[in-house]
C-alpha cells in the first residue's frame, strides 16, 4: 500500500491549465501530471524545472500486423514561459503524426548505438547469440546448426527491432514454420530465438526492455523420439550388410560407430594422432558438452582403428584424418556424413542407442553406461562421479560391450555377464 501511494504522488491525471501549472512546485519528489484532455501530453516537475513533454508508442506496419518500433519521449519546452494552450496544440500535432506511424523526431535524434541491445534488430541479436556460443566453446556443429536455422527460418525477422517482436508474432511464425517445414524445425527456430532473446535480456541495461520473452506464448509441438535401435537379434543381419559396404574406410567408420556410440561430429573428425593405442583410448578434443573426452578403447575398437588407418594411408597418403574423404573441390578432409546409403536405416544416431541398449542388456552399471557415451549423469552422482578416476573400470565395461556385440554379430545371444560396480 505504501508503494502504491508513492507512485500515485509521482504521477497523476488532471486537466492542465496555466493557473494550475503556475501553482505546481517541487516537493522533494519528481512529479508527472498527465493532461486529461490530450492523452500523451504532460508536464514534468523537477527540482529546477517545469517542462512540457509528450510520450507515445510508435507502431508501424500494415493494419492488423503492426509492430511496436519504439516509445517516443520528447520535451516540448519550458512550462514556466509557454502557455498551456500553445503547448497542447504542439503536442497534439506531434501525437497525431505518431499515431499515424510517423516519427516526427527521427532526424532530430542522434544515431542509435548499434552495440546497445536496446537498439538491436533480430539479426544483430542472433549475431550476438552465435558469437556467445563460440565464446562458450560450444561445438562447431552446434554453431553451424544455429547459423543454418537462423538463415532459413528467422529471415523474415532479420531487420525487425528485437524488442518489437510480440507474442502474436512468435505464435504466427511458429505456426507457419510448422505447416511449411514441420514441427521439429519450428520448435528449433523458436528455441534459438528464445535463447538469443534471453541473452539480450542479460546484456541490456534497461531491465524492462527484454523482460517478457515473446516465445512464452508459443505452444511447442510434441516431438516424438523414434526410439529406433538395432536389436540384439538384428545385429547379425546388420553385420552381414556392413560387409557389403565397398569403401573400407566407411565400413570401419560404421563399425567404430557401433562399438563406441560416438556422436556424429566426434566420430567423423577423429584424427590419426587421436588414437592412443598404448593408453587404450581415443582422444575426443571437445564433445557436445564442451569438454575433452578420453573414450575407452576396447580391443575390437583398436583393431577397427588399425584397419581404418591402413586404408586411409593407402587411399589418402599423409592425411591427418582417421576417416578421410574429398570435398567437392577435391581437397582431402574428414568424412562429412555418417549415414551410409547402402544401409539407410541402420546407421547414424541409432547406433548410439544400440550401444546403450547392449550395455543395459548385459548388465553394465547405468552410470558407467552414460559415462561411456559422454552423457550427463543426473543428480548428485553427476557432481561426484569423475570418469577419469574410473577409466580402468570404464575400459573393462567397454570391452564387455564390444565382446557382447561380436557375439551378437555371430548370431549368438550375449551372456549377462557384466559385473556390477559400487
C-alpha positions as CSV (number, residue, x, y, z in Angstrom):
1,X,0.0,0.0,0.0
2,X,2.9,2.3,0.8
3,X,4.4,1.7,-2.6
4,X,1.1,2.4,-4.4
5,X,0.7,5.8,-2.6
6,X,4.2,6.9,-3.6
7,X,3.5,6.0,-7.2
8,X,0.3,8.0,-7.2
9,X,2.1,11.0,-5.8
10,X,4.7,11.0,-8.5
11,X,2.1,10.7,-11.4
12,X,-1.5,11.8,-11.6
13,X,-4.0,12.9,-14.3
14,X,-5.5,16.4,-14.3
15,X,-6.8,19.0,-16.8
16,X,-3.8,21.2,-17.3
17,X,-4.4,25.0,-17.1
18,X,-2.0,27.9,-16.8
19,X,-3.2,28.6,-13.3
20,X,-2.6,25.0,-12.2
21,X,0.8,24.9,-13.8
22,X,1.9,28.1,-12.0
23,X,0.9,26.6,-8.7
24,X,3.0,23.5,-9.2
25,X,6.1,23.3,-7.0
26,X,8.7,20.7,-6.4
27,X,8.1,19.0,-3.1
28,X,11.2,16.8,-2.9
29,X,9.9,14.1,-5.4
30,X,9.8,14.5,-9.2
31,X,6.2,14.6,-10.4
32,X,4.4,14.0,-13.7
33,X,0.9,15.5,-14.3
34,X,-0.7,14.0,-17.4
35,X,-3.3,16.0,-19.3
36,X,-6.8,14.7,-19.2
37,X,-7.7,16.4,-22.5
38,X,-4.9,15.2,-24.7
39,X,-3.6,11.7,-24.0
40,X,0.2,11.6,-24.1
41,X,0.7,15.3,-23.2
42,X,2.1,16.1,-19.7
43,X,4.1,18.4,-17.5
44,X,7.1,17.2,-15.6
45,X,8.0,19.0,-12.3
46,X,11.6,18.6,-11.2
47,X,13.9,20.3,-8.7
48,X,15.0,23.0,-11.1
49,X,12.4,23.0,-13.9
50,X,8.8,22.5,-15.1
51,X,8.7,21.2,-18.7
52,X,6.0,20.1,-21.2
53,X,6.5,16.6,-22.6
54,X,4.9,14.1,-24.8
55,X,5.1,10.3,-24.7
56,X,3.5,7.8,-27.1
57,X,4.2,4.4,-28.7
58,X,5.1,4.4,-32.4
59,X,3.6,1.5,-34.3
60,X,4.3,0.8,-37.9
61,X,3.2,-1.8,-40.5
62,X,0.1,-2.9,-42.3
63,X,-3.2,-2.8,-40.3
64,X,-3.5,-5.9,-38.2
65,X,0.2,-6.7,-38.5
66,X,1.7,-3.6,-36.9
67,X,4.9,-3.7,-34.9
68,X,5.9,-1.5,-32.0
69,X,9.0,0.4,-33.2
70,X,9.7,2.4,-30.0
71,X,8.3,4.5,-27.3
72,X,8.8,8.2,-28.2
73,X,9.5,10.7,-25.4
74,X,10.1,14.3,-26.3
75,X,10.4,17.6,-24.4
76,X,8.3,20.5,-25.9
77,X,9.5,23.4,-23.8
78,X,9.6,25.3,-20.5
79,X,6.2,25.3,-18.8
80,X,7.0,28.5,-16.9
81,X,7.1,30.5,-20.1
82,X,5.0,28.7,-22.7
83,X,1.1,28.9,-22.4
84,X,-0.5,25.6,-21.9
85,X,-2.8,26.1,-24.9
86,X,0.2,26.5,-27.2
87,X,2.0,23.5,-25.7
88,X,-1.2,21.4,-26.0
89,X,-1.6,22.4,-29.7
90,X,2.0,21.4,-30.4
91,X,1.7,18.2,-28.6
92,X,-1.5,17.3,-30.4
93,X,0.3,17.9,-33.8
94,X,3.1,15.5,-32.9
95,X,0.9,12.9,-31.3
96,X,-1.3,12.7,-34.4
97,X,1.8,12.1,-36.5
98,X,3.0,9.3,-34.2
99,X,-0.5,7.7,-34.2
100,X,-0.2,7.7,-38.0
101,X,3.0,5.7,-37.8
102,X,5.3,8.7,-38.5
103,X,8.3,9.5,-36.2
104,X,8.4,13.4,-36.1
105,X,11.7,13.5,-34.3
106,X,13.6,10.9,-36.4
107,X,16.0,13.5,-37.8
108,X,16.5,15.3,-34.6
109,X,17.7,12.3,-32.6
110,X,21.3,11.2,-32.6
111,X,22.3,8.0,-34.3
112,X,21.4,5.0,-32.2
113,X,24.3,2.9,-30.8
114,X,24.2,-0.4,-32.8
115,X,26.0,-2.1,-29.9
116,X,23.3,-1.3,-27.4
117,X,21.0,-4.3,-27.1
118,X,18.1,-1.8,-26.8
119,X,18.6,-1.0,-30.5
120,X,19.3,-4.5,-31.8
121,X,17.4,-5.9,-34.7
122,X,16.7,-9.6,-34.6
123,X,19.6,-10.1,-37.0
124,X,22.0,-8.3,-34.7
125,X,20.6,-10.2,-31.7
126,X,21.2,-13.5,-33.4
127,X,24.7,-12.4,-34.3
128,X,25.4,-11.8,-30.7
129,X,24.0,-15.1,-29.7
130,X,26.1,-17.0,-32.2
131,X,29.2,-15.2,-31.0
132,X,28.2,-16.1,-27.4
133,X,28.0,-19.8,-28.5
134,X,31.5,-19.6,-29.9
135,X,33.0,-17.9,-26.8
136,X,31.3,-20.5,-24.7
137,X,33.2,-23.1,-26.7
138,X,30.1,-24.9,-28.0
139,X,30.8,-27.4,-30.7
140,X,31.2,-26.3,-34.3
141,X,28.3,-28.5,-35.2
142,X,26.0,-26.6,-32.8
143,X,27.1,-23.3,-34.1
144,X,26.6,-24.4,-37.7
145,X,23.1,-25.6,-36.9
146,X,22.1,-22.3,-35.3
147,X,23.5,-20.3,-38.2
148,X,21.7,-22.5,-40.8
149,X,18.4,-22.5,-39.0
150,X,18.6,-18.7,-38.3
151,X,19.2,-18.0,-42.0
152,X,16.4,-20.3,-43.1
153,X,13.6,-19.9,-40.5
154,X,14.1,-16.4,-39.0
155,X,15.0,-14.4,-42.1
156,X,11.6,-12.6,-42.2
157,X,12.5,-11.1,-38.8
158,X,16.1,-10.1,-39.6
159,X,15.6,-6.3,-39.9
160,X,12.9,-6.0,-37.2
161,X,13.6,-4.5,-33.9
162,X,14.1,-7.3,-31.4
163,X,12.1,-5.7,-28.6
164,X,9.3,-5.1,-31.1
165,X,8.6,-8.8,-31.6
166,X,5.2,-9.5,-30.0
167,X,3.7,-12.8,-28.6
168,X,1.4,-12.9,-31.6
169,X,4.4,-12.6,-34.0
170,X,6.1,-15.6,-32.3
171,X,2.9,-17.7,-32.4
172,X,2.3,-16.8,-36.1
173,X,5.8,-17.7,-37.2
174,X,5.8,-20.9,-35.2
175,X,2.5,-22.0,-36.8
176,X,3.8,-21.0,-40.3
177,X,7.1,-23.0,-39.8
178,X,5.1,-26.0,-38.5
179,X,3.0,-26.0,-41.7
180,X,5.8,-25.4,-44.1
181,X,8.8,-27.1,-42.5
182,X,7.5,-29.5,-39.9
183,X,7.0,-29.4,-36.1
184,X,10.7,-30.1,-35.2
185,X,12.1,-27.3,-37.3
186,X,9.5,-24.9,-36.0
187,X,10.4,-25.8,-32.4
188,X,14.1,-25.5,-33.0
189,X,13.8,-22.0,-34.6
190,X,11.7,-20.7,-31.6
191,X,14.2,-22.2,-29.1
192,X,17.1,-20.5,-30.7
193,X,15.2,-17.1,-30.8
194,X,14.2,-17.6,-27.2
195,X,17.8,-18.3,-26.1
196,X,19.1,-15.2,-28.1
197,X,16.4,-13.0,-26.5
198,X,17.3,-14.2,-23.0
199,X,20.9,-13.4,-23.7
200,X,19.9,-9.8,-24.8
201,X,18.0,-9.5,-21.6
202,X,21.2,-10.3,-19.6
203,X,23.2,-7.8,-21.6
204,X,20.7,-4.9,-21.8
205,X,21.0,-2.1,-19.2
206,X,17.2,-1.5,-19.5
207,X,15.8,-4.3,-17.3
208,X,12.3,-3.9,-18.7
209,X,13.2,-4.0,-22.4
210,X,13.6,-7.8,-22.8
211,X,11.8,-8.8,-19.6
212,X,9.0,-10.6,-21.4
213,X,10.2,-13.1,-23.9
214,X,7.5,-13.4,-26.7
215,X,8.3,-17.1,-27.1
216,X,6.5,-17.7,-23.8
217,X,3.3,-17.6,-25.8
218,X,4.3,-20.4,-28.2
219,X,2.8,-23.8,-27.6
220,X,5.6,-26.1,-28.8
221,X,4.9,-29.1,-31.0
222,X,5.1,-32.5,-29.4
223,X,8.3,-34.2,-30.6
224,X,8.4,-38.0,-30.6
225,X,11.8,-39.7,-30.4
226,X,12.0,-42.5,-32.9
227,X,13.5,-44.8,-30.2
228,X,15.0,-46.8,-33.1
229,X,17.7,-49.3,-32.1
230,X,19.3,-52.3,-33.7
231,X,18.0,-55.1,-31.5
232,X,20.2,-58.0,-30.4
233,X,18.7,-60.4,-32.8
234,X,19.1,-57.9,-35.7
235,X,22.9,-57.4,-35.2
236,X,23.9,-60.5,-37.3
237,X,21.9,-59.0,-40.2
238,X,23.5,-55.6,-39.6
239,X,27.0,-57.2,-39.6
240,X,26.2,-59.0,-42.9
241,X,25.0,-55.8,-44.6
242,X,28.1,-54.0,-43.3
243,X,30.4,-56.4,-45.2
244,X,28.7,-55.2,-48.4
245,X,29.9,-51.6,-47.9
246,X,32.6,-51.4,-50.6
247,X,34.6,-48.4,-49.2
248,X,36.8,-49.9,-46.5
249,X,37.2,-46.5,-44.7
250,X,33.4,-46.1,-44.4
251,X,33.0,-49.7,-43.4
252,X,35.3,-49.3,-40.5
253,X,33.7,-46.0,-39.6
254,X,30.3,-47.7,-39.2
255,X,31.8,-50.4,-37.1
256,X,33.5,-48.0,-34.8
257,X,30.3,-46.0,-34.5
258,X,28.5,-49.2,-33.3
259,X,31.3,-50.1,-30.9
260,X,31.7,-46.6,-29.4
261,X,28.3,-45.0,-29.7
262,X,30.1,-41.7,-30.6
263,X,28.2,-38.7,-31.8
264,X,28.4,-38.0,-35.5
265,X,30.6,-34.9,-35.2
266,X,33.1,-36.6,-32.9
267,X,33.3,-39.7,-35.0
268,X,33.8,-38.0,-38.3
269,X,36.5,-35.7,-37.1
270,X,38.8,-38.2,-35.3
271,X,42.4,-37.6,-36.3
272,X,45.1,-40.3,-36.6
273,X,47.0,-38.8,-33.7
274,X,43.9,-39.1,-31.5
275,X,44.2,-42.8,-31.4
276,X,46.2,-43.6,-28.3
277,X,46.9,-47.4,-28.7
278,X,49.3,-47.6,-25.8
279,X,46.9,-45.9,-23.4
280,X,43.7,-47.7,-24.8
281,X,41.7,-44.6,-25.5
282,X,40.6,-42.3,-28.4
283,X,41.0,-38.6,-27.6
284,X,37.9,-36.5,-28.3
285,X,39.1,-33.0,-28.1
286,X,35.7,-31.4,-27.4
287,X,32.3,-33.0,-27.1
288,X,28.8,-31.6,-27.2
289,X,29.1,-31.0,-23.5
290,X,32.1,-28.8,-24.2
291,X,35.0,-30.8,-22.7
292,X,37.7,-33.3,-23.6
293,X,36.6,-36.9,-23.5
294,X,39.0,-39.9,-23.4
295,X,36.9,-42.6,-24.9
296,X,38.0,-46.1,-23.5
297,X,39.0,-48.2,-26.5
298,X,38.3,-52.0,-26.5
299,X,40.5,-54.5,-28.3
300,X,37.9,-54.7,-31.2
301,X,37.8,-50.9,-31.4
302,X,41.6,-50.7,-31.6
303,X,41.7,-53.3,-34.4
304,X,39.0,-51.3,-36.2
305,X,41.2,-48.2,-36.0
306,X,44.2,-50.1,-37.2
307,X,42.4,-51.2,-40.3
308,X,41.0,-47.7,-40.9
309,X,44.5,-46.2,-40.6
310,X,45.9,-48.7,-43.1
311,X,43.1,-47.9,-45.6
312,X,43.3,-44.2,-45.2
313,X,47.1,-44.2,-45.6
314,X,46.7,-46.2,-48.8
315,X,43.9,-44.1,-50.3
316,X,44.8,-40.7,-48.8
317,X,48.5,-40.7,-48.0
318,X,49.6,-38.3,-45.4
319,X,46.0,-37.3,-44.4
320,X,45.6,-36.3,-40.7
321,X,42.1,-37.9,-40.5
322,X,41.1,-41.4,-39.5
323,X,38.2,-41.3,-41.9
324,X,39.3,-39.0,-44.8
325,X,37.4,-38.2,-48.0
326,X,37.5,-35.5,-50.7
327,X,35.2,-32.5,-50.8
328,X,33.6,-31.0,-53.9
329,X,36.8,-29.0,-54.6
330,X,38.9,-32.1,-54.5
331,X,40.6,-31.3,-51.2
332,X,41.1,-34.0,-48.6
333,X,39.0,-33.5,-45.5
334,X,37.3,-35.6,-42.8
335,X,34.1,-37.6,-43.5
336,X,31.1,-35.3,-44.0
337,X,28.3,-37.7,-43.2
338,X,27.9,-40.8,-41.1
339,X,24.8,-42.3,-42.7
340,X,25.5,-45.0,-45.2
341,X,23.5,-45.0,-48.5
342,X,23.7,-48.8,-48.6
343,X,22.3,-49.1,-45.1
344,X,20.0,-46.0,-44.9
345,X,18.0,-47.1,-41.8
346,X,20.8,-48.9,-40.0
347,X,23.5,-46.2,-39.5
348,X,23.8,-42.9,-37.7
349,X,22.4,-42.0,-34.4
350,X,20.6,-45.3,-33.9
351,X,24.0,-47.0,-33.4
352,X,24.4,-44.8,-30.3
353,X,21.1,-46.1,-29.0
354,X,22.2,-49.6,-29.8
355,X,25.4,-49.2,-27.8
356,X,23.3,-48.1,-24.8
357,X,20.9,-50.9,-25.3
358,X,23.6,-53.5,-25.4
359,X,25.1,-52.1,-22.2
360,X,21.8,-52.4,-20.5
361,X,21.2,-55.9,-21.8
362,X,24.4,-57.3,-20.4
363,X,24.1,-55.5,-17.1
364,X,26.6,-52.6,-17.3
365,X,26.1,-50.2,-14.4
366,X,23.8,-47.4,-15.6
367,X,26.2,-44.6,-14.6
368,X,29.1,-46.2,-16.4
369,X,27.0,-46.7,-19.5
370,X,26.2,-43.0,-19.5
371,X,29.8,-42.1,-19.0
372,X,30.9,-44.3,-21.9
373,X,28.6,-42.2,-24.1
374,X,29.7,-38.9,-22.6
375,X,26.1,-38.3,-21.3
376,X,25.3,-36.1,-18.4
377,X,24.9,-38.1,-15.2
378,X,21.8,-36.7,-13.3
379,X,21.6,-35.7,-9.7
380,X,24.4,-35.7,-7.1
381,X,26.0,-38.6,-9.0
382,X,26.9,-36.2,-11.7
383,X,28.7,-34.0,-9.2
384,X,30.8,-36.6,-7.5
385,X,31.4,-39.1,-10.3
386,X,34.6,-38.4,-12.4
387,X,35.2,-40.5,-15.5
388,X,38.9,-40.0,-15.4
389,X,39.1,-41.7,-12.0
390,X,37.0,-44.6,-13.2
391,X,38.9,-45.0,-16.5
392,X,40.1,-48.6,-15.8
393,X,36.6,-49.6,-14.8
394,X,35.1,-48.0,-17.9
395,X,37.6,-49.7,-20.1
396,X,36.6,-53.1,-18.7
397,X,33.0,-52.3,-19.4
398,X,33.7,-51.1,-22.9
399,X,35.5,-54.4,-23.5
400,X,32.4,-56.3,-22.2
401,X,30.1,-54.4,-24.6
402,X,32.4,-55.0,-27.6
403,X,32.6,-58.7,-26.8
404,X,28.8,-58.9,-26.5
405,X,28.4,-57.1,-29.8
406,X,30.7,-59.5,-31.6
407,X,28.8,-62.4,-30.1
408,X,25.6,-60.9,-31.5
409,X,27.2,-60.4,-34.9
410,X,27.9,-64.1,-34.9
411,X,24.2,-64.8,-34.2
412,X,24.7,-65.8,-30.5
413,X,22.8,-64.2,-27.6
414,X,25.3,-62.3,-25.3
415,X,25.5,-63.5,-21.8
416,X,24.5,-61.2,-18.9
417,X,28.0,-61.3,-17.5
418,X,29.0,-57.8,-16.6
419,X,29.9,-57.3,-13.0
420,X,28.0,-54.6,-11.0
421,X,30.1,-51.7,-9.8
422,X,29.6,-50.0,-6.5
